[in-house]
Amino acid sequence: MTQGIDLWDVRATAAQWLDVVLIALGINERRQEVISTGRVGYAGYVPRDAAIGTLCKMLEEIIADRLACPP
């Protein structure tokens, strides 16, 4: 995800492609924005400053259908 993508477009994509796992990357790291991404259909969120090992671990968690959202 990059800045400027309309969350309603994301919601439509999530509704149309149920088997696609959406992961938020590089969003503004404000609490409400992170929560909003989950509400529209993202399965998880990886912070922009995550190390490669953390990124890989979080992707594994998301794919395994376990919530991956840092505090």
All heavy atoms as TSV, in Angstrom:
chain	resi	resn	atom	element	x	y	z
A	1	MET	N	N	0.842	-1.173	0.000
A	1	MET	CA	C	0.000	0.000	0.000
A	1	MET	C	C	0.885	1.233	0.000
A	1	MET	O	O	1.895	1.275	0.680
A	1	MET	CB	C	-0.888	-0.003	1.241
A	1	MET	CG	C	-1.676	1.251	1.412
A	1	MET	SD	S	-2.742	1.114	2.830
A	1	MET	CE	C	-3.647	2.610	2.627
A	2	THR	N	N	0.520	2.183	-0.744
A	2	THR	CA	C	1.206	3.459	-0.704
A	2	THR	C	C	0.200	4.533	-0.333
A	2	THR	O	O	-1.014	4.315	-0.385
A	2	THR	CB	C	1.830	3.809	-2.069
A	2	THR	OG1	O	0.788	3.878	-3.040
A	2	THR	CG2	C	2.866	2.791	-2.479
A	3	GLN	N	N	0.697	5.668	0.056
A	3	GLN	CA	C	-0.195	6.766	0.416
A	3	GLN	C	C	-1.034	7.153	-0.797
A	3	GLN	O	O	-0.593	7.071	-1.923
A	3	GLN	CB	C	0.623	7.957	0.901
A	3	GLN	CG	C	1.570	7.651	2.037
A	3	GLN	CD	C	0.915	6.966	3.212
A	3	GLN	OE1	O	-0.179	7.311	3.624
A	3	GLN	NE2	N	1.557	5.954	3.754
A	4	GLY	N	N	-2.234	7.581	-0.546
A	4	GLY	CA	C	-3.090	8.051	-1.625
A	4	GLY	C	C	-4.029	7.005	-2.202
A	4	GLY	O	O	-4.841	7.318	-3.057
A	5	ILE	N	N	-3.929	5.767	-1.759
A	5	ILE	CA	C	-4.869	4.744	-2.221
A	5	ILE	C	C	-6.147	4.880	-1.395
A	5	ILE	O	O	-6.107	4.915	-0.170
A	5	ILE	CB	C	-4.280	3.329	-2.068
A	5	ILE	CG1	C	-3.118	3.148	-3.034
A	5	ILE	CG2	C	-5.347	2.275	-2.320
A	5	ILE	CD1	C	-2.438	1.814	-2.933
A	6	ASP	N	N	-7.257	4.980	-2.083
A	6	ASP	CA	C	-8.547	5.138	-1.421
A	6	ASP	C	C	-8.924	3.826	-0.714
A	6	ASP	O	O	-8.938	2.765	-1.331
A	6	ASP	CB	C	-9.600	5.511	-2.457
A	6	ASP	CG	C	-10.922	5.895	-1.826
A	6	ASP	OD1	O	-11.376	5.203	-0.902
A	6	ASP	OD2	O	-11.492	6.910	-2.268
A	7	LEU	N	N	-9.233	3.918	0.561
A	7	LEU	CA	C	-9.570	2.716	1.323
A	7	LEU	C	C	-10.840	2.050	0.811
A	7	LEU	O	O	-11.026	0.845	0.955
A	7	LEU	CB	C	-9.669	3.033	2.807
A	7	LEU	CG	C	-8.346	3.379	3.491
A	7	LEU	CD1	C	-8.563	3.657	4.979
A	7	LEU	CD2	C	-7.310	2.287	3.310
A	8	TRP	N	N	-11.733	2.802	0.179
A	8	TRP	CA	C	-12.936	2.187	-0.395
A	8	TRP	C	C	-12.559	1.291	-1.570
A	8	TRP	O	O	-13.187	0.260	-1.794
A	8	TRP	CB	C	-13.941	3.254	-0.806
A	8	TRP	CG	C	-14.515	3.945	0.399
A	8	TRP	CD1	C	-14.234	5.213	0.816
A	8	TRP	CD2	C	-15.399	3.378	1.367
A	8	TRP	NE1	N	-14.904	5.471	1.996
A	8	TRP	CE2	C	-15.628	4.381	2.355
A	8	TRP	CE3	C	-16.018	2.143	1.509
A	8	TRP	CZ2	C	-16.456	4.161	3.450
A	8	TRP	CZ3	C	-16.845	1.940	2.611
A	8	TRP	CH2	C	-17.054	2.932	3.557
A	9	ASP	N	N	-11.523	1.674	-2.313
A	9	ASP	CA	C	-11.032	0.817	-3.391
A	9	ASP	C	C	-10.457	-0.474	-2.826
A	9	ASP	O	O	-10.640	-1.554	-3.384
A	9	ASP	CB	C	-9.970	1.534	-4.223
A	9	ASP	CG	C	-10.540	2.676	-5.051
A	9	ASP	OD1	O	-11.752	2.664	-5.334
A	9	ASP	OD2	O	-9.757	3.577	-5.413
A	10	VAL	N	N	-9.767	-0.356	-1.701
A	10	VAL	CA	C	-9.217	-1.543	-1.033
A	10	VAL	C	C	-10.354	-2.444	-0.563
A	10	VAL	O	O	-10.316	-3.664	-0.747
A	10	VAL	CB	C	-8.316	-1.141	0.155
A	10	VAL	CG1	C	-7.882	-2.363	0.937
A	10	VAL	CG2	C	-7.118	-0.343	-0.326
A	11	ARG	N	N	-11.384	-1.849	0.018
A	11	ARG	CA	C	-12.536	-2.637	0.485
A	11	ARG	C	C	-13.172	-3.385	-0.678
A	11	ARG	O	O	-13.522	-4.563	-0.547
A	11	ARG	CB	C	-13.553	-1.736	1.168
A	11	ARG	CG	C	-14.773	-2.511	1.662
A	11	ARG	CD	C	-15.674	-1.617	2.422
A	11	ARG	NE	N	-15.030	-1.392	3.720
A	11	ARG	CZ	C	-15.648	-0.917	4.773
A	11	ARG	NH1	N	-16.905	-0.597	4.709
A	11	ARG	NH2	N	-15.004	-0.749	5.895
A	12	ALA	N	N	-13.329	-2.726	-1.819
A	12	ALA	CA	C	-13.920	-3.376	-2.994
A	12	ALA	C	C	-13.046	-4.529	-3.479
A	12	ALA	O	O	-13.552	-5.599	-3.830
A	12	ALA	CB	C	-14.118	-2.347	-4.111
A	13	THR	N	N	-11.735	-4.331	-3.466
A	13	THR	CA	C	-10.807	-5.392	-3.869
A	13	THR	C	C	-10.910	-6.573	-2.914
A	13	THR	O	O	-10.981	-7.729	-3.342
A	13	THR	CB	C	-9.360	-4.859	-3.910
A	13	THR	OG1	O	-9.285	-3.794	-4.852
A	13	THR	CG2	C	-8.380	-5.958	-4.284
A	14	ALA	N	N	-10.924	-6.291	-1.611
A	14	ALA	CA	C	-11.021	-7.364	-0.602
A	14	ALA	C	C	-12.326	-8.142	-0.756
A	14	ALA	O	O	-12.344	-9.357	-0.600
A	14	ALA	CB	C	-10.903	-6.775	0.802
A	15	ALA	N	N	-13.410	-7.451	-1.073
A	15	ALA	CA	C	-14.705	-8.111	-1.228
A	15	ALA	C	C	-14.764	-8.946	-2.507
A	15	ALA	O	O	-15.388	-10.004	-2.533
A	15	ALA	CB	C	-15.821	-7.073	-1.228
A	16	GLN	N	N	-14.119	-8.471	-3.555
A	16	GLN	CA	C	-14.160	-9.171	-4.832
A	16	GLN	C	C	-13.202	-10.364	-4.882
A	16	GLN	O	O	-13.500	-11.378	-5.493
A	16	GLN	CB	C	-13.812	-8.212	-5.968
A	16	GLN	CG	C	-13.880	-8.838	-7.335
A	16	GLN	CD	C	-13.611	-7.839	-8.446
A	16	GLN	OE1	O	-13.361	-6.676	-8.201
A	16	GLN	NE2	N	-13.664	-8.306	-9.672
A	17	TRP	N	N	-12.056	-10.249	-4.253
A	17	TRP	CA	C	-11.015	-11.279	-4.317
A	17	TRP	C	C	-10.796	-11.862	-2.917
A	17	TRP	O	O	-9.810	-11.581	-2.262
A	17	TRP	CB	C	-9.718	-10.690	-4.856
A	17	TRP	CG	C	-9.887	-10.071	-6.200
A	17	TRP	CD1	C	-10.132	-8.762	-6.484
A	17	TRP	CD2	C	-9.860	-10.753	-7.450
A	17	TRP	NE1	N	-10.248	-8.588	-7.825
A	17	TRP	CE2	C	-10.080	-9.786	-8.447
A	17	TRP	CE3	C	-9.663	-12.076	-7.812
A	17	TRP	CZ2	C	-10.122	-10.121	-9.800
A	17	TRP	CZ3	C	-9.697	-12.403	-9.161
A	17	TRP	CH2	C	-9.921	-11.437	-10.131
A	18	LEU	N	N	-11.720	-12.679	-2.465
A	18	LEU	CA	C	-11.694	-13.201	-1.099
A	18	LEU	C	C	-10.475	-14.056	-0.792
A	18	LEU	O	O	-10.078	-14.185	0.361
A	18	LEU	CB	C	-12.968	-14.000	-0.824
A	18	LEU	CG	C	-14.273	-13.193	-0.928
A	18	LEU	CD1	C	-15.466	-14.113	-0.741
A	18	LEU	CD2	C	-14.285	-12.054	0.067
A	19	ASP	N	N	-9.872	-14.649	-1.811
A	19	ASP	CA	C	-8.724	-15.519	-1.577
A	19	ASP	C	C	-7.389	-14.768	-1.603
A	19	ASP	O	O	-6.338	-15.354	-1.409
A	19	ASP	CB	C	-8.693	-16.664	-2.589
A	19	ASP	CG	C	-8.678	-16.180	-4.030
A	19	ASP	OD1	O	-9.111	-15.039	-4.282
A	19	ASP	OD2	O	-8.242	-16.938	-4.903
A	20	VAL	N	N	-7.422	-13.457	-1.809
A	20	VAL	CA	C	-6.210	-12.636	-1.825
A	20	VAL	C	C	-5.987	-12.062	-0.432
A	20	VAL	O	O	-6.900	-11.495	0.169
A	20	VAL	CB	C	-6.318	-11.501	-2.864
A	20	VAL	CG1	C	-5.132	-10.559	-2.767
A	20	VAL	CG2	C	-6.441	-12.080	-4.258
A	21	VAL	N	N	-4.782	-12.236	0.081
A	21	VAL	CA	C	-4.434	-11.703	1.394
A	21	VAL	C	C	-3.820	-10.319	1.200
A	21	VAL	O	O	-2.786	-10.183	0.552
A	21	VAL	CB	C	-3.431	-12.630	2.122
A	21	VAL	CG1	C	-3.019	-12.034	3.457
A	21	VAL	CG2	C	-4.028	-14.018	2.304
A	22	LEU	N	N	-4.467	-9.307	1.753
A	22	LEU	CA	C	-3.979	-7.936	1.634
A	22	LEU	C	C	-3.168	-7.582	2.871
A	22	LEU	O	O	-3.592	-7.833	3.998
A	22	LEU	CB	C	-5.157	-6.966	1.492
A	22	LEU	CG	C	-6.056	-7.193	0.277
A	22	LEU	CD1	C	-7.244	-6.238	0.315
A	22	LEU	CD2	C	-5.275	-7.028	-1.009
A	23	ILE	N	N	-1.995	-7.004	2.642
A	23	ILE	CA	C	-1.097	-6.629	3.737
A	23	ILE	C	C	-0.737	-5.161	3.580
A	23	ILE	O	O	-0.315	-4.734	2.505
A	23	ILE	CB	C	0.176	-7.494	3.717
A	23	ILE	CG1	C	-0.204	-8.973	3.844
A	23	ILE	CG2	C	1.135	-7.070	4.824
A	23	ILE	CD1	C	0.915	-9.918	3.527
A	24	ALA	N	N	-0.904	-4.412	4.639
A	24	ALA	CA	C	-0.591	-2.982	4.613
A	24	ALA	C	C	0.890	-2.778	4.922
A	24	ALA	O	O	1.398	-3.262	5.920
A	24	ALA	CB	C	-1.443	-2.240	5.632
A	25	LEU	N	N	1.553	-2.071	4.040
A	25	LEU	CA	C	2.971	-1.731	4.201
A	25	LEU	C	C	3.139	-0.240	3.938
A	25	LEU	O	O	2.559	0.288	2.995
A	25	LEU	CB	C	3.843	-2.485	3.191
A	25	LEU	CG	C	3.809	-4.001	3.228
A	25	LEU	CD1	C	4.417	-4.563	1.954
A	25	LEU	CD2	C	4.562	-4.507	4.431
A	26	GLY	N	N	3.928	0.421	4.727
A	26	GLY	CA	C	4.282	1.802	4.448
A	26	GLY	C	C	3.179	2.815	4.648
A	26	GLY	O	O	3.186	3.862	4.024
A	27	ILE	N	N	2.216	2.519	5.500
A	27	ILE	CA	C	1.161	3.494	5.766
A	27	ILE	C	C	1.624	4.485	6.829
A	27	ILE	O	O	2.634	4.266	7.497
A	27	ILE	CB	C	-0.138	2.805	6.231
A	27	ILE	CG1	C	0.078	2.058	7.542
A	27	ILE	CG2	C	-0.675	1.882	5.157
A	27	ILE	CD1	C	-1.191	1.505	8.145
A	28	ASN	N	N	0.885	5.578	6.970
A	28	ASN	CA	C	1.159	6.494	8.079
A	28	ASN	C	C	0.911	5.734	9.371
A	28	ASN	O	O	-0.139	5.118	9.535
A	28	ASN	CB	C	0.242	7.718	8.018
A	28	ASN	CG	C	0.610	8.637	6.887
A	28	ASN	OD1	O	1.774	8.803	6.575
A	28	ASN	ND2	N	-0.381	9.225	6.263
A	29	GLU	N	N	1.855	5.763	10.244
A	29	GLU	CA	C	1.769	4.926	11.436
A	29	GLU	C	C	1.070	5.639	12.585
A	29	GLU	O	O	1.592	5.777	13.675
A	29	GLU	CB	C	3.161	4.438	11.809
A	29	GLU	CG	C	3.703	3.534	10.721
A	29	GLU	CD	C	5.051	2.945	11.037
A	29	GLU	OE1	O	5.506	3.044	12.176
A	29	GLU	OE2	O	5.653	2.378	10.128
A	30	ARG	N	N	-0.139	6.053	12.289
A	30	ARG	CA	C	-1.008	6.616	13.321
A	30	ARG	C	C	-2.048	5.563	13.654
A	30	ARG	O	O	-2.542	4.855	12.775
A	30	ARG	CB	C	-1.672	7.891	12.811
A	30	ARG	CG	C	-0.659	9.024	12.605
A	30	ARG	CD	C	-1.363	10.318	12.256
A	30	ARG	NE	N	-2.160	10.203	11.039
A	30	ARG	CZ	C	-1.770	10.601	9.838
A	30	ARG	NH1	N	-0.584	11.139	9.676
A	30	ARG	NH2	N	-2.566	10.463	8.797
A	31	ARG	N	N	-2.363	5.455	14.933
A	31	ARG	CA	C	-3.242	4.396	15.421
A	31	ARG	C	C	-4.517	4.265	14.582
A	31	ARG	O	O	-4.885	3.179	14.158
A	31	ARG	CB	C	-3.577	4.662	16.887
A	31	ARG	CG	C	-4.395	3.573	17.523
A	31	ARG	CD	C	-4.573	3.861	19.016
A	31	ARG	NE	N	-5.124	2.727	19.687
A	31	ARG	CZ	C	-6.411	2.602	19.977
A	31	ARG	NH1	N	-7.257	3.549	19.668
A	31	ARG	NH2	N	-6.841	1.518	20.586
A	32	GLN	N	N	-5.202	5.377	14.355
A	32	GLN	CA	C	-6.472	5.318	13.637
A	32	GLN	C	C	-6.295	4.843	12.195
A	32	GLN	O	O	-7.123	4.112	11.674
A	32	GLN	CB	C	-7.171	6.676	13.665
A	32	GLN	CG	C	-8.597	6.616	13.157
A	32	GLN	CD	C	-9.449	5.591	13.893
A	32	GLN	OE1	O	-9.426	5.487	15.114
A	32	GLN	NE2	N	-10.194	4.793	13.151
A	33	GLU	N	N	-5.206	5.222	11.562
A	33	GLU	CA	C	-4.983	4.781	10.184
A	33	GLU	C	C	-4.713	3.278	10.131
A	33	GLU	O	O	-5.199	2.587	9.241
A	33	GLU	CB	C	-3.831	5.541	9.531
A	33	GLU	CG	C	-3.694	5.184	8.084
A	33	GLU	CD	C	-3.084	6.274	7.236
A	33	GLU	OE1	O	-2.969	7.417	7.693
A	33	GLU	OE2	O	-2.733	5.956	6.096
A	34	VAL	N	N	-3.964	2.777	11.086
A	34	VAL	CA	C	-3.700	1.336	11.136
A	34	VAL	C	C	-5.011	0.581	11.365
A	34	VAL	O	O	-5.294	-0.421	10.703
A	34	VAL	CB	C	-2.663	1.003	12.230
A	34	VAL	CG1	C	-2.517	-0.506	12.392
A	34	VAL	CG2	C	-1.318	1.639	11.897
A	35	ILE	N	N	-5.834	1.073	12.272
A	35	ILE	CA	C	-7.139	0.438	12.537
A	35	ILE	C	C	-8.013	0.475	11.292
A	35	ILE	O	O	-8.664	-0.512	10.946
A	35	ILE	CB	C	-7.828	1.107	13.736
A	35	ILE	CG1	C	-7.057	0.783	15.017
A	35	ILE	CG2	C	-9.288	0.666	13.855
A	35	ILE	CD1	C	-7.482	1.593	16.226
A	36	SER	N	N	-8.008	1.597	10.593
A	36	SER	CA	C	-8.824	1.728	9.380
A	36	SER	C	C	-8.430	0.712	8.320
A	36	SER	O	O	-9.292	0.188	7.601
A	36	SER	CB	C	-8.700	3.136	8.806
A	36	SER	OG	O	-9.264	4.078	9.682
A	37	THR	N	N	-7.145	0.418	8.203
A	37	THR	CA	C	-6.720	-0.558	7.201
A	37	THR	C	C	-7.293	-1.937	7.502
A	37	THR	O	O	-7.676	-2.667	6.599
A	37	THR	CB	C	-5.185	-0.651	7.079
A	37	THR	OG1	O	-4.631	-1.073	8.309
A	37	THR	CG2	C	-4.580	0.665	6.657
A	38	GLY	N	N	-7.372	-2.285	8.779
A	38	GLY	CA	C	-7.968	-3.570	9.157
A	38	GLY	C	C	-9.450	-3.620	8.864
A	38	GLY	O	O	-9.982	-4.642	8.433
A	39	ARG	N	N	-10.103	-2.519	9.055
A	39	ARG	CA	C	-11.556	-2.480	8.822
A	39	ARG	C	C	-11.929	-2.629	7.354
A	39	ARG	O	O	-13.031	-3.063	7.058
A	39	ARG	CB	C	-12.128	-1.174	9.370
A	39	ARG	CG	C	-12.149	-1.149	10.864
A	39	ARG	CD	C	-12.857	0.065	11.388
A	39	ARG	NE	N	-12.923	0.001	12.833
A	39	ARG	CZ	C	-12.917	1.053	13.615
A	39	ARG	NH1	N	-12.862	2.268	13.097
A	39	ARG	NH2	N	-12.985	0.914	14.915
A	40	VAL	N	N	-11.061	-2.241	6.454
A	40	VAL	CA	C	-11.409	-2.332	5.034
A	40	VAL	C	C	-10.990	-3.647	4.400
A	40	VAL	O	O	-11.342	-3.919	3.259
A	40	VAL	CB	C	-10.852	-1.152	4.208
A	40	VAL	CG1	C	-11.425	0.158	4.682
A	40	VAL	CG2	C	-9.351	-1.135	4.172
A	41	GLY	N	N	-10.233	-4.473	5.109
A	41	GLY	CA	C	-9.930	-5.793	4.571
A	41	GLY	C	C	-8.485	-6.235	4.594
A	41	GLY	O	O	-8.169	-7.332	4.146
A	42	TYR	N	N	-7.586	-5.395	5.099
A	42	TYR	CA	C	-6.204	-5.843	5.213
A	42	TYR	C	C	-6.105	-6.916	6.289
A	42	TYR	O	O	-6.696	-6.804	7.351
A	42	TYR	CB	C	-5.271	-4.681	5.562
A	42	TYR	CG	C	-4.977	-3.786	4.395
A	42	TYR	CD1	C	-5.660	-2.603	4.214
A	42	TYR	CD2	C	-4.013	-4.139	3.459
A	42	TYR	CE1	C	-5.396	-1.785	3.138
A	42	TYR	CE2	C	-3.744	-3.325	2.372
A	42	TYR	CZ	C	-4.442	-2.151	2.220
A	42	TYR	OH	O	-4.179	-1.348	1.152
A	43	ALA	N	N	-5.351	-7.955	6.010
A	43	ALA	CA	C	-5.176	-9.049	6.958
A	43	ALA	C	C	-4.117	-8.745	8.001
A	43	ALA	O	O	-4.075	-9.374	9.048
A	43	ALA	CB	C	-4.801	-10.329	6.215
A	44	GLY	N	N	-3.250	-7.793	7.721
A	44	GLY	CA	C	-2.184	-7.459	8.651
A	44	GLY	C	C	-1.478	-6.191	8.251
A	44	GLY	O	O	-1.716	-5.632	7.175
A	45	TYR	N	N	-0.612	-5.760	9.115
A	45	TYR	CA	C	0.116	-4.510	8.938
A	45	TYR	C	C	1.564	-4.737	9.345
A	45	TYR	O	O	1.842	-5.328	10.385
A	45	TYR	CB	C	-0.533	-3.433	9.804
A	45	TYR	CG	C	0.382	-2.297	10.189
A	45	TYR	CD1	C	0.847	-1.408	9.233
A	45	TYR	CD2	C	0.772	-2.118	11.503
A	45	TYR	CE1	C	1.685	-0.369	9.587
A	45	TYR	CE2	C	1.605	-1.084	11.867
A	45	TYR	CZ	C	2.056	-0.214	10.905
A	45	TYR	OH	O	2.888	0.810	11.250
A	46	VAL	N	N	2.482	-4.292	8.514
A	46	VAL	CA	C	3.904	-4.378	8.812
A	46	VAL	C	C	4.441	-2.953	8.842
A	46	VAL	O	O	4.292	-2.213	7.873
A	46	VAL	CB	C	4.671	-5.207	7.759
A	46	VAL	CG1	C	6.144	-5.282	8.102
A	46	VAL	CG2	C	4.071	-6.607	7.641
A	47	PRO	N	N	5.060	-2.542	9.966
A	47	PRO	CA	C	5.562	-1.174	10.043
A	47	PRO	C	C	6.677	-0.917	9.044
A	47	PRO	O	O	7.420	-1.825	8.674
A	47	PRO	CB	C	6.065	-1.037	11.480
A	47	PRO	CG	C	6.167	-2.410	12.021
A	47	PRO	CD	C	5.314	-3.301	11.186
A	48	ARG	N	N	6.781	0.324	8.626
A	48	ARG	CA	C	7.757	0.684	7.589
A	48	ARG	C	C	9.198	0.492	8.034
A	48	ARG	O	O	10.079	0.335	7.207
A	48	ARG	CB	C	7.524	2.103	7.091
A	48	ARG	CG	C	7.696	3.158	8.139
A	48	ARG	CD	C	7.467	4.585	7.623
A	48	ARG	NE	N	6.085	4.748	7.215
A	48	ARG	CZ	C	5.715	5.394	6.118
A	48	ARG	NH1	N	6.597	5.951	5.349
A	48	ARG	NH2	N	4.453	5.503	5.806
A	49	ASP	N	N	9.462	0.489	9.334
A	49	ASP	CA	C	10.838	0.341	9.805
A	49	ASP	C	C	11.171	-1.095	10.228
A	49	ASP	O	O	12.202	-1.341	10.841
A	49	ASP	CB	C	11.114	1.307	10.960
A	49	ASP	CG	C	10.246	1.035	12.178
A	49	ASP	OD1	O	9.272	0.260	12.076
A	49	ASP	OD2	O	10.535	1.622	13.232
A	50	ALA	N	N	10.312	-2.053	9.863
A	50	ALA	CA	C	10.548	-3.445	10.247
A	50	ALA	C	C	11.811	-3.989	9.566
A	50	ALA	O	O	12.034	-3.766	8.381
A	50	ALA	CB	C	9.350	-4.311	9.872
A	51	ALA	N	N	12.619	-4.692	10.336
A	51	ALA	CA	C	13.793	-5.366	9.782
A	51	ALA	C	C	13.323	-6.517	8.899
A	51	ALA	O	O	12.191	-7.000	9.038
A	51	ALA	CB	C	14.679	-5.889	10.911
A	52	ILE	N	N	14.163	-6.986	7.999
A	52	ILE	CA	C	13.783	-8.040	7.060
A	52	ILE	C	C	13.324	-9.304	7.789
A	52	ILE	O	O	12.353	-9.949	7.382
A	52	ILE	CB	C	14.907	-8.337	6.041
A	52	ILE	CG1	C	14.403	-9.238	4.913
A	52	ILE	CG2	C	16.099	-8.970	6.708
A	52	ILE	CD1	C	13.442	-8.569	3.984
A	53	GLY	N	N	13.979	-9.637	8.891
A	53	GLY	CA	C	13.564	-10.808	9.665
A	53	GLY	C	C	12.172	-10.636	10.252
A	53	GLY	O	O	11.361	-11.559	10.249
A	54	THR	N	N	11.885	-9.443	10.739
A	54	THR	CA	C	10.562	-9.135	11.284
A	54	THR	C	C	9.517	-9.170	10.174
A	54	THR	O	O	8.432	-9.717	10.361
A	54	THR	CB	C	10.566	-7.752	11.967
A	54	THR	OG1	O	11.548	-7.757	12.999
A	54	THR	CG2	C	9.215	-7.398	12.527
A	55	LEU	N	N	9.853	-8.606	9.029
A	55	LEU	CA	C	8.945	-8.631	7.881
A	55	LEU	C	C	8.585	-10.067	7.516
A	55	LEU	O	O	7.405	-10.403	7.366
A	55	LEU	CB	C	9.590	-7.930	6.687
A	55	LEU	CG	C	8.842	-8.044	5.353
A	55	LEU	CD1	C	7.490	-7.365	5.408
A	55	LEU	CD2	C	9.688	-7.474	4.231
A	56	CYS	N	N	9.574	-10.923	7.413
A	56	CYS	CA	C	9.328	-12.329	7.060
A	56	CYS	C	C	8.459	-13.018	8.103
A	56	CYS	O	O	7.518	-13.738	7.758
A	56	CYS	CB	C	10.649	-13.071	6.886
A	56	CYS	SG	S	11.583	-12.534	5.442
A	57	LYS	N	N	8.759	-12.794	9.370
A	57	LYS	CA	C	7.982	-13.416	10.449
A	57	LYS	C	C	6.536	-12.934	10.420
A	57	LYS	O	O	5.601	-13.719	10.554
A	57	LYS	CB	C	8.632	-13.099	11.801
A	57	LYS	CG	C	7.895	-13.641	12.984
A	57	LYS	CD	C	7.926	-15.150	13.012
A	57	LYS	CE	C	7.258	-15.651	14.278
A	57	LYS	NZ	N	6.855	-17.034	14.170
A	58	MET	N	N	6.346	-11.638	10.223
A	58	MET	CA	C	4.993	-11.098	10.195
A	58	MET	C	C	4.216	-11.607	8.987
A	58	MET	O	O	3.022	-11.894	9.091
A	58	MET	CB	C	5.036	-9.576	10.239
A	58	MET	CG	C	5.559	-9.062	11.582
A	58	MET	SD	S	5.571	-7.281	11.687
A	58	MET	CE	C	3.863	-7.014	12.169
A	59	LEU	N	N	4.879	-11.738	7.856
A	59	LEU	CA	C	4.212	-12.294	6.681
A	59	LEU	C	C	3.782	-13.741	6.928
A	59	LEU	O	O	2.685	-14.142	6.542
A	59	LEU	CB	C	5.114	-12.199	5.450
A	59	LEU	CG	C	5.378	-10.786	4.936
A	59	LEU	CD1	C	6.381	-10.823	3.787
A	59	LEU	CD2	C	4.106	-10.078	4.543
A	60	GLU	N	N	4.620	-14.518	7.590
A	60	GLU	CA	C	4.252	-15.896	7.942
A	60	GLU	C	C	3.024	-15.904	8.848
A	60	GLU	O	O	2.121	-16.728	8.668
A	60	GLU	CB	C	5.413	-16.593	8.641
A	60	GLU	CG	C	6.580	-16.917	7.744
A	60	GLU	CD	C	7.777	-17.447	8.519
A	60	GLU	OE1	O	7.712	-17.574	9.750
A	60	GLU	OE2	O	8.803	-17.729	7.857
A	61	GLU	N	N	2.991	-15.000	9.819
A	61	GLU	CA	C	1.852	-14.917	10.740
A	61	GLU	C	C	0.570	-14.545	9.994
A	61	GLU	O	O	-0.486	-15.131	10.224
A	61	GLU	CB	C	2.132	-13.886	11.839
A	61	GLU	CG	C	3.251	-14.272	12.784
A	61	GLU	CD	C	2.894	-15.463	13.658
A	61	GLU	OE1	O	1.800	-15.449	14.260
A	61	GLU	OE2	O	3.697	-16.400	13.731
A	62	ILE	N	N	0.669	-13.587	9.099
A	62	ILE	CA	C	-0.501	-13.149	8.345
A	62	ILE	C	C	-1.020	-14.272	7.455
A	62	ILE	O	O	-2.223	-14.546	7.419
A	62	ILE	CB	C	-0.166	-11.893	7.514
A	62	ILE	CG1	C	0.117	-10.700	8.438
A	62	ILE	CG2	C	-1.296	-11.567	6.542
A	62	ILE	CD1	C	0.767	-9.516	7.755
A	63	ILE	N	N	-0.124	-14.943	6.756
A	63	ILE	CA	C	-0.529	-16.038	5.872
A	63	ILE	C	C	-1.157	-17.176	6.670
A	63	ILE	O	O	-2.075	-17.844	6.198
A	63	ILE	CB	C	0.666	-16.518	5.035
A	63	ILE	CG1	C	1.028	-15.419	4.020
A	63	ILE	CG2	C	0.367	-17.830	4.320
A	63	ILE	CD1	C	2.341	-15.631	3.322
A	64	ALA	N	N	-0.695	-17.385	7.908
A	64	ALA	CA	C	-1.260	-18.432	8.765
A	64	ALA	C	C	-2.567	-17.984	9.428
A	64	ALA	O	O	-3.117	-18.679	10.273
A	64	ALA	CB	C	-0.242	-18.824	9.833
A	65	ASP	N	N	-3.055	-16.806	9.034
A	65	ASP	CA	C	-4.316	-16.249	9.534
A	65	ASP	C	C	-4.247	-15.885	11.010
A	65	ASP	O	O	-5.219	-16.003	11.743
A	65	ASP	CB	C	-5.477	-17.204	9.266
A	65	ASP	CG	C	-6.810	-16.473	9.240
A	65	ASP	OD1	O	-6.826	-15.256	8.996
A	65	ASP	OD2	O	-7.833	-17.136	9.485
A	66	ARG	N	N	-3.069	-15.457	11.443
A	66	ARG	CA	C	-2.903	-14.931	12.796
A	66	ARG	C	C	-2.655	-13.433	12.660
A	66	ARG	O	O	-1.863	-13.003	11.821
A	66	ARG	CB	C	-1.747	-15.615	13.500
A	66	ARG	CG	C	-1.995	-17.086	13.762
A	66	ARG	CD	C	-0.897	-17.710	14.600
A	66	ARG	NE	N	0.372	-17.798	13.899
A	66	ARG	CZ	C	0.790	-18.871	13.236
A	66	ARG	NH1	N	0.044	-19.950	13.156
A	66	ARG	NH2	N	1.979	-18.870	12.643
A	67	LEU	N	N	-3.332	-12.669	13.457
A	67	LEU	CA	C	-3.223	-11.214	13.366
A	67	LEU	C	C	-1.784	-10.774	13.555
A	67	LEU	O	O	-1.134	-11.155	14.517
A	67	LEU	CB	C	-4.115	-10.541	14.414
A	67	LEU	CG	C	-4.091	-9.016	14.416
A	67	LEU	CD1	C	-4.622	-8.472	13.095
A	67	LEU	CD2	C	-4.908	-8.487	15.567
A	68	ALA	N	N	-1.295	-9.973	12.632
A	68	ALA	CA	C	0.065	-9.437	12.735
A	68	ALA	C	C	-0.034	-7.919	12.714
A	68	ALA	O	O	-0.156	-7.307	11.673
A	68	ALA	CB	C	0.934	-9.930	11.590
A	69	CYS	N	N	-0.045	-7.359	13.891
A	69	CYS	CA	C	-0.140	-5.904	14.021
A	69	CYS	C	C	0.619	-5.508	15.280
A	69	CYS	O	O	0.208	-5.833	16.384
A	69	CYS	CB	C	-1.599	-5.484	14.111
A	69	CYS	SG	S	-1.841	-3.715	14.115
A	70	PRO	N	N	1.743	-4.840	15.103
A	70	PRO	CA	C	2.536	-4.472	16.282
A	70	PRO	C	C	1.780	-3.492	17.184
A	70	PRO	O	O	0.859	-2.813	16.714
A	70	PRO	CB	C	3.777	-3.818	15.685
A	70	PRO	CG	C	3.393	-3.414	14.310
A	70	PRO	CD	C	2.302	-4.334	13.877
A	71	PRO	N	N	2.139	-3.431	18.463
A	71	PRO	CA	C	1.418	-2.567	19.413
A	71	PRO	C	C	1.435	-1.096	19.018
A	71	PRO	O	O	2.231	-0.560	18.390
A	71	PRO	CB	C	2.135	-2.759	20.726
A	71	PRO	CG	C	3.221	-3.722	20.517
A	71	PRO	CD	C	3.227	-4.132	19.083
